[in-house]
Amino acid sequence: MFCRDMNSYGRLSYLKLLDASIGLMHLFFNCSIRENLTVTEAALSLSDPMIVVVGLRRSIRNGTRTVDILKGLDFSIPRGQFAAIMGSSGSGKSTLLGLLAGLDTPSAGNVHLNGTAISYLPEDKLAQVRGRTIGFVFQSYQLIPTLTALENVLLPHELNADAKDGKAGLARARELLTSVGLGDRMDHYPVQLSGGEQQRVALARAFILRPPIVLADEPTGNLDTTNGAHVLELLLNLNRMEGTTLVLVTHDPVLASYANRRIVLRDGVILSDEMSANPEDGLVGGTVGAAGGMGHSVIVGGGGER
C-alpha cells in the first residue's frame, strides 16, 4: 500500500521509524562480547517450548567494577502460556525482557524463540526473526505521529518481506481495529486519539502479523484504572483468539495475579517459579474488571528498570 508507493529513501525512512518503534529499548542496553553456543544448548529439544532461556547472564562494566545483572537464568515457556515475570526495581526483569526480544546481547547463554537461537544472530537475521516471531506493545504506545491509526497498524505488514498480499493486510488491519473498538477511528492520527485509544492501536499493531509471541512493556502503565482495565481485557481477548504466548514483566502483583505462571526475580536470579491454582485460565484469557482487576496473558517490561 503506502510503503510500496514510496521511493527508496521513503522506504528507508519508514524502516528507521519502525525500528525506533520496536527497538526503543535498544538505547538502554550495552553491547557485549559474543560467545559460542554451549553443548547444553545444542542438546536441547525445542519442539515444544516457545521460549527457552539457557544459562543467561548479563554483566556491565561500571568503572573498574563489573555489575552482574542476570546471573545464569534457565527456564522455558510453553506455547500459549501466560507467564508473569516479577521483581522490584533492579531485579533484572527489564534486562531479561530486552534479551528475550533480541534487543540486547547476553554476556553468556542464549535465548531460543520458536526453535531459533537468537542471541548471537547477525542484525539482519535477527530483524527477520523479530519481524515474524514477536509482537510488541509498549507502555508509551510508540505510534508514528504522521501515520493514521490504520497506517500504524498496517506498517509491520507493509515492511515485512514475506507479507506480499496488500489487500489481505489491509483487511486484517481493519478487522483488528474494529475488534478493539476503533472501527470509526481508523483515519485519525495519534494526536487525535486518547491515551487508551492509542494503546488500542498499539495492540492491533502487535497482532497484525499473527506473531506466536507478544511482548508488552507495562501496557496499562500510562492509563487510568478504567482505560487500563479496558486495554488489558482487549489484550487478553486478542491473545485468546490468536493463541499467542504472552509474558508479562511487572512489579505489580495485581497484574501478575492474572497470569497462570509467575516467575519472580531478585538480584538477577530466579527467586521463585510458581504455577497458578487455575493454570488453564491463563491460556484462554480472563475478564478484566473496571475496578482494576485484570485478566490473563503477555511479556510486559517495567520501563526504565534493570
N, C-alpha and C positions, 0 to 999 in steps of 0.2 A: 504494500500500500504506500504510505507516505515515505517510508525509507527507500523503497525501490525507485522512487522518482527523484531521489537526490543524486547530486554528483558525488564523486569520491570524497571530496572534502566534507560535504554534508554528512555522509555516512560515517566518516571517521569522527566527526564531532558528536554524533549521536552515540557512537560506540563508547566514546570517552564519557559522555554523560551517563550512560547506563552503567559503565564501570564504576563511576562515582557513586551511583545509587546502590549497587550491590557490593561495593568494596570499600565503603566509608571507613570501616574499622581498620582497614589496612594501614591507615596513618598511625594507629596507636600501637602497632606491633613492630618489633625489631627483627631484622633478618638474622639467621644463624647458619652455622656450617652444616651442610647436608651430610648425612651419614648413610652407610649402606643398610639395606634391609637385613633383619636378623633371621636366623634359621627358624626361630619360633614363628615368625610371621609367615614364612613360606609354607609352614606345616598347617596353617590354619585352614579350616573348611569354611568358605564364605557363602555357601549355598543358601543358608537360612537367614543369618542376621543382615539387617540393612546397614547398621553402623557397627564397626569393630574398632576398638581402640587397643593398641598393643604397646605396652612399655612406654607410654607417652610422657616425655619430660620437656620442660621449657625453663630455661635459665636465662637471665640477663646480667650484664655487667653493670655495676654501679660503682664507678671509680675503680678502686683496687679490689672490690668485693664482688663476689658472684651471688646473685639472689636466685634461689630456686623457687619458681612459681608453681610448677607442676612437678611432682616427684615420682613419676613412674606409675601412670594410671593404666589399668586393664579392665575393660568391660565391653559388653556388646549390647546392642538394642535390636530386638527382633522387628521384623516388618510389621507396620501398623501400630506399634506400641506408642503410647504417650508417656514419655519419661520426663520428669521434672528434675533439673539439676539445681540444687540449692546451695547456699553458702553466704556468709556475710561478706562485706567488702574486704577484698584482699585474699579471699579463699582460693582464687584461681578460676572461678567459673566463667568469667568473660574471656580469659585467655583460652580456656578449653573451647569455648564457642568459636573463637577465631580459628583454632586448629581444626575443628570439625568442619568449618566452612571452607577450609583451604585458603584462608586469608593470612595465615602465618605459617612459619615452618618450625617444627619442633626441634629441640636440641638433640633428642633421641626418640626412638619409637616411630609409630606410624598410625595413620587413620585410614580405614578402608570404608568406602561408601558404595553400597550396592555391588560389592565384589571387586572394586578398584582401589588400589593403594594410591592415595592422592598426595601424601605429604612431600614427596620429592619429585613430582612431575614437573616438566618444563611449563612455564606460564601459559603458553598457547594450549597445551594439552589440558592443563588444569582448568582453564577457562571453559573448554569444551565440556569437561566433566561437570563443572558447576552449572553450566547452562542447561544440561539435560537432567541433572540429578537433584538440584536444590532450588527451592523457592524461598525468598527472603521476605520477612516482614520486620520493619524497623520501628523503634519507638517513635522516631521523629518523621515517619512516613516516607521521606526521600522520594517524593514525586518531583518530576521535572516541571518547573513552573510554566514553561512555554508550550506544553502539550495539554490537550484536554484530558478528561478522565478516561475516555475511550482510548486515546492515543497512548496514555501512560500504561494502561493495561495491556495494550497490543504490542508495545515496544519490544519486550523479550521475544515474542513470536517473530517480529519483523527482523530482528538481528540474529535469530537462530538459523544457522546454515541448513539445518535439517527441516526447518519449517517452510515448506515450499508453497503450500496452499493458502494464499492470502485470504480467500473467501471463507475458508474454514476457520482461520484465525480470527477474522472479524466477527464471525458468528459466535465463536467461543467467548470472545471478549464481551460482546453484548449480553450473552447468556449469564456470564459471571457477574457483570454489573447489575443485571436485573435481579440475580439471586441475592445480592447484598443490599437490595432496596434502592438502587441508583439508576433504575431504568429511565428516569426522566431527567437525569443529571449528566448524561454521557458527554455532552458537548460543553460542559462547564470546565473552567480552568481551576487549578488548585486554590488560587486566591479567592475564588467564588464559592468554595466549599468550606464547611465547618471542619473542625479537627476530627470529629467522628466520621464524617463523610470521607475525608482524605484517607483515614486509616482503612475504611472500607474499600476504597480504590486500591490501596496497597495490598489488601487481602486478595482481591480479584487478580491483581498483577502476579502475586506469588503463585497462583494456581493455573495461570494461563497455559503453561506447557505441560501440565499434569505431572509435576515432579514427584518422585517417590518419597522425597524428604522435604519438609518445610522447616526452616529456621526462623524464629521470630525474636526480636530484641525488645522485650517488655512491651508488647503491642498495645497494652492499655495504660502504659505509664504516664502518657501526656493527656489522658482523658479523665473527665469527671466520672463518678461512680456509675451513673445511668448509661452514659455513652460507652464506658469501658465494659460494662456488662453486656451491652448490645454487640459490641465488636467481638468480644470473646465468644459469645454464643454463635455468631456468624462464622467465626473461625472454626469452631468445633463442628458446626454443621457441614462446612465445606470439607473438613477433614473426614467426617463420616462418609460423605458422598464420594469423595475422591480416593479414600483408602490410603492416605499418606501416613508416613512415620513422622511423629511430632515430638520435639524435645523442647522443654521449657526451662530456661535458665533464669532463676529469680532468687531474690532474698525474701520474697513474700510467701509466708506459709499458707495464706488463703488461696493464692493462685495454685500453689503446689498441691494443695489438698485434693484437687480435682484430677490429678494425674493417677494413672494406675501403677506408676513406679516412681519412687523418689530416691535420687542419689544425692547425698549430702557431702560437700567438700569442706575441708578445714585445713588451712595451711598447706594446700597443694596435694593433699592425699584424700582418698575416699574414707570418710568417717562412718558412713552407713549406706546401705543399698537395700531398700525395702519395697516390697510389693504392696499395693493397696488391698484392703479387705475384699474389694469388688473389682478385680483387675479387668473384667470384661467391660466395665463402664468406660474405662479409658480408651478402649478400642472403638467404641461406637459413638462417643461424644455424649455429653450430658446437657442439661438445661441450665442456663445462666439466669440467675435472678437479678432484678433491677436493684436490689438492696446491696449488691456487691458480691453475692455468691456466684461462683463461676463454674463452667462445665469442664471438659477434658481434652487434652492432646497437643504438642509442637516443640522447636528449640528456641527458647527465649533467653536473651542475654541481658544481664544488668549493665546498662550503658555506662561506660567510663570506668568500670571497676576492673580489677585484675581477675 
